[in-house]
């Protein structure tokens, strides 16, 4: 079976979901994961999300 709809949700986002992560300042990474940092909800990359989850 084909997977024709894979990634369809991020194609509708600006720059296909890519940008600069506010935590690690990497550029051109997928910034898809919403996380609350210092009382603000920001979108961060996958690596920073895993790092924050492992610190808890």
C-alpha positions as CSV (number, residue, x, y, z in Angstrom):
1,X,0.0,0.0,0.0
2,X,1.2,3.5,-0.8
3,X,1.6,6.2,1.7
4,X,0.3,9.1,-0.4
5,X,-0.7,11.3,2.5
6,X,2.5,11.2,4.5
7,X,3.6,14.7,5.5
8,X,0.5,16.3,4.1
9,X,-0.2,18.2,7.3
10,X,3.2,20.0,7.3
11,X,3.1,20.9,3.7
12,X,0.3,23.3,4.6
13,X,2.4,25.1,7.1
14,X,4.7,28.0,6.3
15,X,8.1,26.8,4.9
16,X,6.7,23.2,5.3
17,X,7.1,23.4,9.1
18,X,10.8,24.5,9.0
19,X,12.3,27.3,10.9
20,X,14.7,28.2,13.7
21,X,14.3,26.4,17.0
22,X,14.1,28.9,19.9
23,X,15.8,26.5,22.3
24,X,18.9,25.3,20.4
25,X,18.9,28.0,17.7
26,X,19.4,25.4,14.8
27,X,18.2,26.8,11.5
28,X,16.2,24.9,8.9
29,X,14.9,22.2,11.2
30,X,11.3,21.1,11.5
31,X,9.7,23.1,14.3
32,X,6.6,21.1,15.0
33,X,6.3,20.3,18.6
34,X,4.5,22.7,20.9
35,X,6.0,23.0,24.4
36,X,5.5,25.4,27.3
37,X,8.7,27.1,28.2
38,X,8.8,30.0,30.7
39,X,5.0,30.2,30.6
40,X,4.8,30.6,26.9
41,X,3.8,28.0,24.3
42,X,6.5,27.8,21.6
43,X,7.2,25.3,18.9
44,X,10.5,23.4,19.2
45,X,12.4,20.8,17.2
46,X,12.2,17.0,17.9
47,X,15.7,16.9,19.5
48,X,14.8,19.6,22.1
49,X,11.5,18.0,22.8
50,X,13.3,14.7,23.6
51,X,15.9,16.5,25.7
52,X,13.2,18.3,27.8
53,X,11.3,15.0,28.3
54,X,14.4,13.2,29.5
55,X,15.3,15.9,32.0
56,X,12.0,15.3,33.9
